[in-house]
Amino acid sequence: MEPRLLFASAAAHYRRYRNGYGEEVIGHIARELSLGARSRVLDLGCGPGTLAIPLSRYAGTVTAVDPSDDMLAEGAREAPAGIRWIRGDSGRLAALPLGRVDHVVMGRSFHWMERARVLADLDAMLPPDGAVVLVGPGRDPVEPPWEPVVQTVRRRFDIEWRLNGKEGFQQSGRHHADVVAESAFGDISTATFRRTVRRDIEQVIGLQLSFSFSTPARLGDRLPGFVEALDEALSRAEPGGSWAETVETEVLIARRPRAGQGGGHLERP
């Protein structure tokens, strides 16, 4: 399926029900990149601006690129000034009107891309001190407490939940860090942040409708039954109707090695 159609009809659910990254993560990125009024940041695969919007408080300009018109519209709906919203994808970076870019950030989008090629394109685009920042779950993400219940309902509705890009982690078995270490951006550091978020039944259901494999458009006429079945199953599993989710976010920052340093250096603070 074309990238622009992957999240058709999911944008509003994505903006409302996906976890943000939290100020601790955003502040860490801003400090590590020394963002300021002259900084220009590209958010590649921006979705509704989950990274672009909070980073715009620190950078002079954030350019947010996504193949989905719906995602861009959701992001622009309440976004502050200083963000440029551009429809495009990682396969045609050179053709996009990006202007100068100092750093590139990606939040849960890199796995949809042809990763090695995108890194090569970014090597041609970024200045010598430019960084590539990947933000998302760690190598061994914690399963949310409601997931076994939701998986049972997915199976009832014949929903295949392992969709991904051509060369993503699930297909190749290669973690992002392993791919990045072989690129020009071989000087890698990571930091991990944890927090607890509570979700009620409405929020858990809304989250499912934000995923590419169970968007309202994909479900079609199964949508009302799917939502009803989720409501019933989740209510039985947790009569209190509330779950505590441990959210773990890894920030991977990759730069070109300094002279004499060599490549493939992975530092875990």
DRENPA-3360 file (N, C-alpha, C; in nm, 2 decimals, always signed):
BEGIN
1 = MEPRLLFA = +0.08/-0.12/+0.00/+0.00/+0.00/+0.00/+0.09/+0.12/+0.00 ~ +0.04/+0.23/-0.07/+0.12/+0.35/-0.08/+0.13/+0.41/+0.06 ~ +0.25/+0.47/+0.09/+0.27/+0.53/+0.22/+0.16/+0.63/+0.26 ~ +0.11/+0.71/+0.17/+0.01/+0.81/+0.20/-0.12/+0.75/+0.24 ~ -0.14/+0.62/+0.21/-0.27/+0.55/+0.24/-0.26/+0.47/+0.37 ~ -0.14/+0.45/+0.42/-0.12/+0.36/+0.54/-0.20/+0.40/+0.66 ~ -0.21/+0.53/+0.68/-0.28/+0.57/+0.80/-0.41/+0.65/+0.76 ~ -0.47/+0.62/+0.64/-0.59/+0.68/+0.60/-0.70/+0.66/+0.71;
9 = SAAAHYRR = -0.76/+0.77/+0.75/-0.87/+0.77/+0.85/-0.82/+0.76/+0.99 ~ -0.69/+0.74/+1.01/-0.63/+0.72/+1.15/-0.58/+0.85/+1.21 ~ -0.56/+0.96/+1.13/-0.49/+1.07/+1.18/-0.55/+1.13/+1.31 ~ -0.68/+1.15/+1.32/-0.73/+1.21/+1.44/-0.71/+1.12/+1.56 ~ -0.73/+0.99/+1.54/-0.70/+0.90/+1.65/-0.55/+0.90/+1.69 ~ -0.47/+0.91/+1.59/-0.32/+0.91/+1.62/-0.29/+1.04/+1.70 ~ -0.34/+1.15/+1.66/-0.31/+1.27/+1.74/-0.37/+1.27/+1.88 ~ -0.48/+1.21/+1.90/-0.55/+1.21/+2.03/-0.50/+1.10/+2.12;
17 = YRNGYGEE = -0.47/+0.98/+2.07/-0.45/+0.87/+2.15/-0.31/+0.81/+2.16 ~ -0.22/+0.85/+2.07/-0.08/+0.81/+2.08/-0.02/+0.89/+2.19 ~ +0.07/+0.82/+2.26/+0.15/+0.89/+2.37/+0.24/+0.99/+2.30 ~ +0.25/+1.11/+2.36/+0.35/+1.20/+2.33/+0.48/+1.15/+2.39 ~ +0.59/+1.22/+2.36/+0.72/+1.17/+2.41/+0.76/+1.23/+2.55 ~ +0.69/+1.34/+2.59/+0.72/+1.39/+2.72/+0.83/+1.50/+2.72 ~ +0.82/+1.59/+2.81/+0.91/+1.71/+2.80/+1.06/+1.66/+2.83 ~ +1.07/+1.56/+2.91/+1.21/+1.51/+2.94/+1.28/+1.47/+2.81;
25 = VIGHIARE = +1.21/+1.40/+2.73/+1.27/+1.35/+2.60/+1.30/+1.47/+2.51 ~ +1.20/+1.56/+2.50/+1.22/+1.67/+2.41/+1.33/+1.76/+2.46 ~ +1.34/+1.79/+2.59/+1.45/+1.87/+2.64/+1.58/+1.80/+2.62 ~ +1.59/+1.67/+2.63/+1.71/+1.60/+2.60/+1.76/+1.62/+2.46 ~ +1.67/+1.61/+2.36/+1.70/+1.63/+2.22/+1.75/+1.77/+2.20 ~ +1.68/+1.87/+2.25/+1.71/+2.01/+2.23/+1.85/+2.04/+2.29 ~ +1.88/+1.98/+2.40/+2.02/+2.01/+2.46/+2.13/+1.94/+2.38 ~ +2.10/+1.81/+2.34/+2.21/+1.74/+2.27/+2.24/+1.80/+2.14;
33 = LSLGARSR = +2.13/+1.86/+2.07/+2.15/+1.92/+1.94/+2.19/+2.07/+1.95 ~ +2.19/+2.12/+2.08/+2.22/+2.27/+2.10/+2.12/+2.35/+2.01 ~ +1.99/+2.32/+2.02/+1.90/+2.39/+1.94/+1.88/+2.54/+1.98 ~ +1.86/+2.62/+1.89/+1.84/+2.76/+1.92/+1.77/+2.83/+1.80 ~ +1.76/+2.96/+1.81/+1.68/+3.04/+1.71/+1.73/+3.02/+1.57 ~ +1.85/+2.98/+1.54/+1.90/+2.97/+1.41/+1.90/+2.82/+1.36 ~ +1.85/+2.73/+1.45/+1.85/+2.59/+1.42/+1.73/+2.55/+1.32 ~ +1.76/+2.47/+1.22/+1.66/+2.42/+1.13/+1.66/+2.27/+1.14;
41 = VLDLGCGP = +1.54/+2.22/+1.18/+1.52/+2.07/+1.20/+1.42/+2.02/+1.11 ~ +1.45/+1.90/+1.05/+1.36/+1.83/+0.97/+1.30/+1.71/+1.05 ~ +1.17/+1.71/+1.06/+1.10/+1.59/+1.12/+1.05/+1.51/+1.00 ~ +1.11/+1.40/+0.98/+1.08/+1.31/+0.86/+0.99/+1.20/+0.90 ~ +0.87/+1.20/+0.83/+0.76/+1.11/+0.88/+0.70/+1.16/+1.00 ~ +0.65/+1.29/+1.00/+0.62/+1.36/+1.12/+0.48/+1.32/+1.18 ~ +0.40/+1.25/+1.10/+0.26/+1.23/+1.15/+0.19/+1.36/+1.18 ~ +0.12/+1.36/+1.30/+0.05/+1.49/+1.33/+0.14/+1.58/+1.41;
49 = GTLAIPLS = +0.27/+1.57/+1.40/+0.36/+1.66/+1.47/+0.40/+1.63/+1.61 ~ +0.40/+1.50/+1.64/+0.43/+1.45/+1.78/+0.57/+1.50/+1.82 ~ +0.66/+1.51/+1.73/+0.80/+1.56/+1.76/+0.81/+1.71/+1.72 ~ +0.75/+1.74/+1.60/+0.77/+1.87/+1.54/+0.72/+1.98/+1.63 ~ +0.60/+1.96/+1.68/+0.53/+2.07/+1.76/+0.61/+2.10/+1.89 ~ +0.65/+2.00/+1.97/+0.72/+2.04/+2.09/+0.86/+2.09/+2.06 ~ +0.93/+2.04/+1.96/+1.06/+2.08/+1.92/+1.06/+2.22/+1.87 ~ +0.95/+2.27/+1.81/+0.94/+2.41/+1.76/+0.96/+2.51/+1.87;
57 = RYAGTVTA = +0.94/+2.47/+1.99/+0.97/+2.57/+2.10/+1.12/+2.60/+2.12 ~ +1.20/+2.51/+2.07/+1.35/+2.52/+2.08/+1.42/+2.56/+1.96 ~ +1.37/+2.52/+1.84/+1.44/+2.55/+1.71/+1.38/+2.67/+1.65 ~ +1.46/+2.73/+1.56/+1.41/+2.84/+1.48/+1.31/+2.80/+1.38 ~ +1.33/+2.69/+1.31/+1.24/+2.64/+1.21/+1.23/+2.49/+1.21 ~ +1.11/+2.43/+1.21/+1.10/+2.29/+1.20/+1.02/+2.26/+1.07 ~ +1.07/+2.18/+0.99/+1.00/+2.14/+0.86/+0.95/+2.00/+0.89 ~ +0.82/+1.98/+0.88/+0.75/+1.86/+0.91/+0.71/+1.79/+0.78;
65 = VDPSDDML = +0.76/+1.68/+0.75/+0.73/+1.61/+0.62/+0.66/+1.48/+0.65 ~ +0.55/+1.45/+0.57/+0.48/+1.33/+0.59/+0.40/+1.30/+0.45 ~ +0.39/+1.17/+0.42/+0.31/+1.14/+0.29/+0.16/+1.16/+0.30 ~ +0.11/+1.17/+0.43/-0.04/+1.17/+0.45/-0.09/+1.31/+0.46 ~ -0.18/+1.35/+0.38/-0.25/+1.48/+0.39/-0.32/+1.49/+0.52 ~ -0.39/+1.38/+0.56/-0.46/+1.38/+0.68/-0.38/+1.41/+0.81 ~ -0.26/+1.34/+0.81/-0.17/+1.37/+0.92/-0.12/+1.51/+0.92 ~ -0.08/+1.56/+0.81/-0.04/+1.70/+0.80/-0.15/+1.80/+0.85;
73 = AEGAREAP = -0.27/+1.77/+0.81/-0.38/+1.86/+0.85/-0.40/+1.85/+1.00 ~ -0.40/+1.73/+1.06/-0.41/+1.72/+1.20/-0.30/+1.80/+1.28 ~ -0.18/+1.79/+1.23/-0.07/+1.86/+1.29/-0.08/+2.01/+1.28 ~ -0.12/+2.06/+1.16/-0.13/+2.20/+1.14/-0.25/+2.26/+1.21 ~ -0.35/+2.18/+1.26/-0.47/+2.23/+1.31/-0.44/+2.32/+1.43 ~ -0.36/+2.28/+1.52/-0.33/+2.36/+1.64/-0.18/+2.39/+1.66 ~ -0.11/+2.38/+1.56/+0.04/+2.40/+1.57/+0.07/+2.55/+1.58 ~ +0.18/+2.58/+1.65/+0.23/+2.71/+1.66/+0.30/+2.75/+1.53;
81 = AGIRWIRG = +0.33/+2.88/+1.52/+0.41/+2.93/+1.40/+0.55/+2.87/+1.41 ~ +0.62/+2.87/+1.30/+0.75/+2.82/+1.30/+0.77/+2.68/+1.25 ~ +0.65/+2.62/+1.21/+0.66/+2.48/+1.15/+0.61/+2.49/+1.00 ~ +0.69/+2.43/+0.91/+0.65/+2.42/+0.77/+0.60/+2.28/+0.75 ~ +0.48/+2.27/+0.70/+0.42/+2.13/+0.68/+0.43/+2.10/+0.53 ~ +0.50/+1.99/+0.49/+0.52/+1.96/+0.35/+0.48/+1.81/+0.33 ~ +0.40/+1.79/+0.22/+0.37/+1.65/+0.19/+0.48/+1.59/+0.11 ~ +0.53/+1.48/+0.15/+0.64/+1.41/+0.08/+0.68/+1.29/+0.16;
89 = DSGRLAAL = +0.77/+1.21/+0.10/+0.82/+1.09/+0.17/+0.97/+1.08/+0.16 ~ +1.02/+0.98/+0.23/+1.16/+0.96/+0.23/+1.22/+0.91/+0.10 ~ +1.14/+0.87/+0.01/+1.19/+0.82/-0.12/+1.23/+0.93/-0.22 ~ +1.19/+1.06/-0.19/+1.21/+1.17/-0.28/+1.26/+1.29/-0.20 ~ +1.36/+1.27/-0.11/+1.41/+1.38/-0.03/+1.47/+1.49/-0.11 ~ +1.55/+1.46/-0.22/+1.61/+1.56/-0.29/+1.52/+1.65/-0.37 ~ +1.40/+1.60/-0.40/+1.30/+1.68/-0.47/+1.21/+1.77/-0.39 ~ +1.23/+1.76/-0.25/+1.14/+1.84/-0.16/+1.20/+1.97/-0.14;
97 = PLGRVDHV = +1.12/+2.08/-0.12/+1.17/+2.21/-0.10/+1.20/+2.23/+0.05 ~ +1.31/+2.17/+0.09/+1.34/+2.17/+0.23/+1.43/+2.29/+0.27 ~ +1.51/+2.34/+0.18/+1.61/+2.44/+0.22/+1.71/+2.38/+0.31 ~ +1.78/+2.47/+0.39/+1.88/+2.42/+0.48/+1.83/+2.34/+0.59 ~ +1.89/+2.23/+0.62/+1.85/+2.14/+0.73/+1.98/+2.12/+0.81 ~ +1.97/+2.14/+0.94/+2.08/+2.12/+1.03/+2.08/+1.98/+1.09 ~ +1.96/+1.93/+1.13/+1.94/+1.80/+1.19/+1.81/+1.74/+1.15 ~ +1.80/+1.60/+1.16/+1.68/+1.53/+1.12/+1.64/+1.45/+1.24;
105 = VMGRSFHW = +1.51/+1.45/+1.27/+1.45/+1.37/+1.37/+1.34/+1.28/+1.31 ~ +1.33/+1.16/+1.36/+1.23/+1.07/+1.32/+1.17/+1.00/+1.44 ~ +1.04/+1.00/+1.46/+0.97/+0.93/+1.57/+0.88/+0.82/+1.52 ~ +0.92/+0.70/+1.54/+0.84/+0.58/+1.49/+0.81/+0.59/+1.34 ~ +0.89/+0.64/+1.26/+0.87/+0.64/+1.12/+0.98/+0.57/+1.04 ~ +1.10/+0.56/+1.10/+1.22/+0.50/+1.03/+1.19/+0.36/+0.99 ~ +1.11/+0.29/+1.06/+1.09/+0.15/+1.02/+1.00/+0.13/+0.90 ~ +0.94/+0.24/+0.85/+0.87/+0.23/+0.72/+0.96/+0.26/+0.60;
113 = MERARVLA = +1.08/+0.30/+0.63/+1.17/+0.35/+0.52/+1.27/+0.24/+0.48 ~ +1.33/+0.26/+0.36/+1.44/+0.19/+0.32/+1.56/+0.25/+0.39 ~ +1.60/+0.20/+0.50/+1.68/+0.27/+0.60/+1.82/+0.31/+0.55 ~ +1.89/+0.21/+0.49/+2.02/+0.24/+0.45/+2.02/+0.35/+0.34 ~ +1.93/+0.35/+0.25/+1.92/+0.45/+0.14/+1.89/+0.59/+0.20 ~ +1.80/+0.59/+0.29/+1.76/+0.72/+0.36/+1.88/+0.78/+0.43 ~ +1.96/+0.70/+0.50/+2.08/+0.75/+0.57/+2.18/+0.80/+0.47 ~ +2.19/+0.73/+0.36/+2.29/+0.79/+0.25/+2.24/+0.92/+0.20;
121 = DLDAMLPP = +2.11/+0.93/+0.18/+2.05/+1.06/+0.13/+2.07/+1.17/+0.24 ~ +2.06/+1.14/+0.36/+2.08/+1.24/+0.47/+2.23/+1.27/+0.48 ~ +2.31/+1.18/+0.45/+2.46/+1.21/+0.45/+2.49/+1.32/+0.35 ~ +2.42/+1.32/+0.24/+2.44/+1.42/+0.13/+2.38/+1.55/+0.17 ~ +2.28/+1.55/+0.26/+2.20/+1.67/+0.29/+2.25/+1.75/+0.41 ~ +2.30/+1.68/+0.51/+2.33/+1.74/+0.64/+2.47/+1.80/+0.64 ~ +2.48/+1.91/+0.72/+2.62/+1.97/+0.74/+2.71/+1.87/+0.82 ~ +2.84/+1.90/+0.82/+2.93/+1.81/+0.89/+2.89/+1.78/+1.04;
129 = DGAVVLVG = +2.83/+1.88/+1.11/+2.80/+1.85/+1.25/+2.65/+1.81/+1.26 ~ +2.58/+1.78/+1.15/+2.44/+1.74/+1.16/+2.42/+1.61/+1.22 ~ +2.31/+1.59/+1.29/+2.27/+1.47/+1.36/+2.14/+1.41/+1.31 ~ +2.14/+1.28/+1.31/+2.01/+1.20/+1.29/+1.96/+1.15/+1.42 ~ +1.84/+1.18/+1.45/+1.78/+1.14/+1.58/+1.66/+1.05/+1.56 ~ +1.67/+0.93/+1.62/+1.56/+0.84/+1.61/+1.49/+0.83/+1.75 ~ +1.36/+0.84/+1.76/+1.29/+0.84/+1.89/+1.18/+0.74/+1.88 ~ +1.18/+0.64/+1.97/+1.08/+0.54/+1.97/+1.10/+0.44/+2.09;
137 = PGRDPVEP = +1.04/+0.33/+2.08/+1.06/+0.22/+2.18/+1.20/+0.17/+2.18 ~ +1.24/+0.11/+2.29/+1.38/+0.05/+2.29/+1.38/-0.08/+2.22 ~ +1.50/-0.15/+2.23/+1.52/-0.28/+2.16/+1.42/-0.38/+2.21 ~ +1.39/-0.38/+2.34/+1.29/-0.48/+2.40/+1.18/-0.41/+2.46 ~ +1.08/-0.36/+2.38/+0.97/-0.28/+2.44/+0.88/-0.36/+2.53 ~ +0.83/-0.29/+2.63/+0.74/-0.35/+2.73/+0.60/-0.36/+2.67 ~ +0.54/-0.48/+2.67/+0.40/-0.49/+2.62/+0.30/-0.43/+2.71 ~ +0.21/-0.35/+2.65/+0.11/-0.28/+2.74/+0.02/-0.39/+2.81;
145 = PWEPVVQT = -0.03/-0.36/+2.92/-0.11/-0.46/+3.00/-0.23/-0.51/+2.93 ~ -0.29/-0.43/+2.84/-0.41/-0.47/+2.77/-0.39/-0.55/+2.65 ~ -0.26/-0.57/+2.61/-0.23/-0.62/+2.48/-0.29/-0.77/+2.46 ~ -0.27/-0.86/+2.56/-0.33/-0.99/+2.53/-0.48/-0.99/+2.50 ~ -0.55/-0.90/+2.57/-0.70/-0.90/+2.55/-0.72/-0.85/+2.40 ~ -0.65/-0.74/+2.36/-0.67/-0.68/+2.23/-0.63/-0.78/+2.12 ~ -0.52/-0.86/+2.14/-0.48/-0.95/+2.04/-0.59/-1.06/+2.02 ~ -0.66/-1.10/+2.12/-0.77/-1.20/+2.11/-0.88/-1.14/+2.02;
153 = VRRRFDIE = -0.91/-1.02/+2.04/-1.02/-0.95/+1.96/-0.97/-0.94/+1.81 ~ -0.84/-0.90/+1.79/-0.79/-0.89/+1.66/-0.80/-1.02/+1.58 ~ -0.77/-1.13/+1.65/-0.78/-1.26/+1.58/-0.92/-1.29/+1.54 ~ -1.02/-1.25/+1.63/-1.16/-1.28/+1.59/-1.20/-1.20/+1.47 ~ -1.14/-1.09/+1.45/-1.17/-1.01/+1.33/-1.07/-1.02/+1.22 ~ -0.98/-1.12/+1.23/-0.89/-1.15/+1.12/-0.80/-1.03/+1.08 ~ -0.75/-0.96/+1.19/-0.67/-0.85/+1.16/-0.52/-0.89/+1.17 ~ -0.45/-0.87/+1.06/-0.30/-0.90/+1.06/-0.23/-0.78/+1.12;
161 = WRLNGKEG = -0.17/-0.79/+1.23/-0.11/-0.67/+1.30/+0.04/-0.65/+1.28 ~ +0.10/-0.74/+1.20/+0.24/-0.72/+1.17/+0.26/-0.67/+1.03 ~ +0.23/-0.54/+1.01/+0.25/-0.47/+0.89/+0.37/-0.38/+0.91 ~ +0.45/-0.37/+0.80/+0.57/-0.29/+0.82/+0.63/-0.25/+0.68 ~ +0.73/-0.17/+0.68/+0.80/-0.13/+0.56/+0.88/-0.25/+0.49 ~ +0.93/-0.22/+0.37/+1.00/-0.32/+0.29/+1.12/-0.37/+0.37 ~ +1.19/-0.28/+0.43/+1.32/-0.32/+0.49/+1.33/-0.28/+0.64 ~ +1.21/-0.29/+0.70/+1.21/-0.25/+0.84/+1.26/-0.36/+0.93;
169 = FQQSGRHH = +1.26/-0.33/+1.06/+1.31/-0.43/+1.16/+1.24/-0.56/+1.16 ~ +1.11/-0.56/+1.14/+1.03/-0.69/+1.15/+1.06/-0.78/+1.03 ~ +1.10/-0.72/+0.91/+1.13/-0.80/+0.80/+1.28/-0.85/+0.80 ~ +1.37/-0.76/+0.83/+1.51/-0.79/+0.83/+1.57/-0.85/+0.96 ~ +1.50/-0.82/+1.07/+1.55/-0.86/+1.20/+1.66/-0.77/+1.25 ~ +1.69/-0.66/+1.18/+1.80/-0.58/+1.21/+1.75/-0.45/+1.28 ~ +1.79/-0.43/+1.40/+1.75/-0.31/+1.48/+1.81/-0.19/+1.41 ~ +1.74/-0.07/+1.44/+1.78/+0.05/+1.38/+1.93/+0.08/+1.41;
177 = ADVVAESA = +1.97/+0.06/+1.54/+2.10/+0.09/+1.57/+2.21/+0.02/+1.49 ~ +2.17/-0.11/+1.45/+2.27/-0.19/+1.37/+2.28/-0.13/+1.23 ~ +2.17/-0.08/+1.18/+2.17/-0.02/+1.04/+2.24/+0.11/+1.05 ~ +2.21/+0.19/+1.15/+2.28/+0.33/+1.16/+2.43/+0.31/+1.18 ~ +2.47/+0.21/+1.25/+2.61/+0.20/+1.28/+2.69/+0.17/+1.15 ~ +2.63/+0.12/+1.05/+2.70/+0.09/+0.92/+2.69/+0.21/+0.83 ~ +2.63/+0.32/+0.87/+2.61/+0.43/+0.78/+2.72/+0.53/+0.81 ~ +2.71/+0.65/+0.74/+2.81/+0.76/+0.77/+2.79/+0.81/+0.91;
185 = FGDISTAT = +2.68/+0.79/+0.97/+2.65/+0.84/+1.11/+2.68/+0.73/+1.21 ~ +2.80/+0.69/+1.22/+2.84/+0.58/+1.30/+2.87/+0.61/+1.44 ~ +2.87/+0.74/+1.48/+2.90/+0.78/+1.62/+2.76/+0.79/+1.69 ~ +2.73/+0.69/+1.77/+2.59/+0.67/+1.82/+2.59/+0.68/+1.97 ~ +2.49/+0.75/+2.02/+2.47/+0.75/+2.17/+2.32/+0.73/+2.19 ~ +2.28/+0.66/+2.30/+2.14/+0.64/+2.33/+2.11/+0.68/+2.47 ~ +1.99/+0.72/+2.49/+1.94/+0.75/+2.63/+1.80/+0.69/+2.63 ~ +1.76/+0.64/+2.75/+1.63/+0.58/+2.77/+1.55/+0.65/+2.88;
193 = FRRTVRRD = +1.42/+0.67/+2.85/+1.34/+0.75/+2.94/+1.21/+0.66/+2.97 ~ +1.17/+0.66/+3.10/+1.06/+0.58/+3.13/+0.96/+0.66/+3.21 ~ +0.83/+0.64/+3.19/+0.73/+0.70/+3.26/+0.60/+0.62/+3.26 ~ +0.51/+0.64/+3.35/+0.38/+0.57/+3.36/+0.27/+0.65/+3.32 ~ +0.18/+0.60/+3.23/+0.07/+0.66/+3.18/-0.06/+0.58/+3.20 ~ -0.16/+0.64/+3.25/-0.29/+0.56/+3.27/-0.38/+0.58/+3.15 ~ -0.44/+0.47/+3.11/-0.54/+0.48/+3.00/-0.67/+0.41/+3.04 ~ -0.78/+0.47/+3.00/-0.91/+0.41/+3.02/-0.95/+0.33/+2.90;
201 = IEQVIGLQ = -1.07/+0.27/+2.90/-1.12/+0.19/+2.79/-1.13/+0.27/+2.66 ~ -1.18/+0.39/+2.66/-1.20/+0.47/+2.54/-1.06/+0.50/+2.48 ~ -0.96/+0.52/+2.57/-0.82/+0.55/+2.52/-0.76/+0.43/+2.46 ~ -0.78/+0.32/+2.51/-0.72/+0.19/+2.46/-0.78/+0.16/+2.32 ~ -0.92/+0.18/+2.31/-0.98/+0.16/+2.18/-0.94/+0.26/+2.08 ~ -0.93/+0.38/+2.12/-0.88/+0.49/+2.03/-0.74/+0.46/+1.98 ~ -0.66/+0.41/+2.06/-0.52/+0.37/+2.03/-0.52/+0.27/+1.92 ~ -0.61/+0.17/+1.93/-0.61/+0.06/+1.82/-0.65/+0.12/+1.69;
209 = LSFSFSTP = -0.74/+0.22/+1.69/-0.78/+0.28/+1.56/-0.67/+0.37/+1.50 ~ -0.57/+0.39/+1.58/-0.46/+0.48/+1.52/-0.35/+0.39/+1.45 ~ -0.36/+0.26/+1.47/-0.26/+0.17/+1.41/-0.28/+0.15/+1.26 ~ -0.18/+0.13/+1.18/-0.20/+0.11/+1.04/-0.28/-0.01/+1.00 ~ -0.27/-0.11/+1.09/-0.34/-0.24/+1.06/-0.48/-0.24/+1.10 ~ -0.53/-0.14/+1.18/-0.67/-0.14/+1.23/-0.73/+0.00/+1.22 ~ -0.70/+0.07/+1.12/-0.76/+0.20/+1.10/-0.91/+0.18/+1.07 ~ -0.99/+0.28/+1.09/-1.13/+0.27/+1.04/-1.14/+0.24/+0.90;
217 = ARLGDRLP = -1.06/+0.29/+0.81/-1.07/+0.26/+0.67/-1.04/+0.12/+0.64 ~ -0.94/+0.06/+0.71/-0.91/-0.08/+0.69/-1.02/-0.17/+0.74 ~ -1.08/-0.13/+0.85/-1.18/-0.22/+0.91/-1.31/-0.21/+0.83 ~ -1.34/-0.10/+0.77/-1.46/-0.09/+0.69/-1.59/-0.12/+0.77 ~ -1.67/-0.21/+0.72/-1.79/-0.24/+0.79/-1.77/-0.32/+0.91 ~ -1.65/-0.36/+0.94/-1.62/-0.44/+1.06/-1.60/-0.34/+1.18 ~ -1.59/-0.21/+1.16/-1.55/-0.12/+1.26/-1.65/-0.12/+1.38 ~ -1.78/-0.11/+1.36/-1.87/-0.11/+1.48/-1.85/-0.23/+1.56;
225 = GFVEALDE = -1.85/-0.35/+1.50/-1.83/-0.48/+1.57/-1.70/-0.49/+1.64 ~ -1.59/-0.44/+1.58/-1.46/-0.44/+1.64/-1.46/-0.35/+1.77 ~ -1.51/-0.23/+1.76/-1.52/-0.14/+1.87/-1.60/-0.20/+1.99 ~ -1.72/-0.26/+1.95/-1.80/-0.32/+2.05/-1.73/-0.44/+2.12 ~ -1.67/-0.52/+2.04/-1.60/-0.64/+2.10/-1.48/-0.60/+2.19 ~ -1.41/-0.49/+2.15/-1.30/-0.44/+2.23/-1.36/-0.39/+2.36 ~ -1.47/-0.31/+2.36/-1.53/-0.26/+2.48/-1.57/-0.37/+2.57 ~ -1.63/-0.47/+2.52/-1.68/-0.58/+2.61/-1.56/-0.66/+2.67;
233 = ALSRAEPG = -1.46/-0.69/+2.58/-1.34/-0.77/+2.63/-1.26/-0.69/+2.73 ~ -1.24/-0.56/+2.71/-1.16/-0.48/+2.80/-1.23/-0.46/+2.93 ~ -1.37/-0.45/+2.93/-1.44/-0.43/+3.05/-1.44/-0.55/+3.13 ~ -1.45/-0.67/+3.07/-1.44/-0.80/+3.15/-1.30/-0.81/+3.21 ~ -1.20/-0.78/+3.13/-1.06/-0.80/+3.18/-1.02/-0.70/+3.29 ~ -1.07/-0.58/+3.29/-1.04/-0.48/+3.39/-1.17/-0.41/+3.43 ~ -1.24/-0.46/+3.53/-1.37/-0.39/+3.57/-1.35/-0.25/+3.61 ~ -1.23/-0.21/+3.66/-1.21/-0.08/+3.70/-1.19/+0.02/+3.58;
241 = GSWAETVE = -1.17/-0.04/+3.46/-1.16/+0.03/+3.34/-1.04/+0.12/+3.32 ~ -0.93/+0.09/+3.39/-0.81/+0.17/+3.38/-0.69/+0.09/+3.39 ~ -0.59/+0.12/+3.31/-0.46/+0.05/+3.31/-0.34/+0.14/+3.33 ~ -0.24/+0.10/+3.40/-0.12/+0.17/+3.41/-0.02/+0.12/+3.31 ~ +0.02/+0.20/+3.21/+0.11/+0.16/+3.11/+0.25/+0.22/+3.13 ~ +0.35/+0.13/+3.13/+0.49/+0.18/+3.14/+0.54/+0.21/+3.00 ~ +0.57/+0.34/+2.98/+0.61/+0.39/+2.85/+0.76/+0.41/+2.85 ~ +0.83/+0.33/+2.76/+0.98/+0.34/+2.75/+1.02/+0.40/+2.62;
249 = TEVLIARR = +1.09/+0.51/+2.62/+1.13/+0.58/+2.50/+1.28/+0.58/+2.49 ~ +1.33/+0.54/+2.38/+1.48/+0.55/+2.35/+1.51/+0.66/+2.25 ~ +1.60/+0.74/+2.28/+1.65/+0.85/+2.19/+1.79/+0.81/+2.14 ~ +1.80/+0.78/+2.01/+1.92/+0.74/+1.95/+1.97/+0.86/+1.87 ~ +2.09/+0.91/+1.90/+2.15/+1.03/+1.83/+2.27/+0.98/+1.76 ~ +2.27/+1.00/+1.63/+2.38/+0.95/+1.54/+2.45/+1.07/+1.47 ~ +2.58/+1.07/+1.48/+2.66/+1.17/+1.41/+2.77/+1.11/+1.33 ~ +2.83/+1.18/+1.24/+2.94/+1.13/+1.17/+3.06/+1.12/+1.27;
257 = PRAGQGGG = +3.14/+1.02/+1.27/+3.25/+1.01/+1.36/+3.35/+1.13/+1.34 ~ +3.41/+1.17/+1.45/+3.51/+1.27/+1.44/+3.64/+1.21/+1.38 ~ +3.73/+1.30/+1.33/+3.85/+1.25/+1.26/+3.93/+1.16/+1.36 ~ +3.97/+1.04/+1.31/+4.04/+0.95/+1.39/+3.96/+0.86/+1.48 ~ +3.83/+0.88/+1.49/+3.74/+0.81/+1.58/+3.70/+0.68/+1.52 ~ +3.68/+0.67/+1.39/+3.63/+0.55/+1.33/+3.48/+0.54/+1.34 ~ +3.42/+0.44/+1.28/+3.27/+0.43/+1.28/+3.23/+0.32/+1.37 ~ +3.09/+0.31/+1.38/+3.03/+0.20/+1.45/+3.04/+0.21/+1.60;
265 = HLERP = +3.06/+0.33/+1.65/+3.07/+0.35/+1.80/+2.94/+0.37/+1.86 ~ +2.90/+0.29/+1.95/+2.77/+0.29/+2.02/+2.79/+0.32/+2.17 ~ +2.75/+0.43/+2.21/+2.76/+0.47/+2.36/+2.62/+0.46/+2.42 ~ +2.61/+0.40/+2.53/+2.48/+0.39/+2.60/+2.50/+0.46/+2.74 ~ +2.46/+0.58/+2.75/+2.47/+0.65/+2.88/+2.40/+0.58/+2.99;
% end
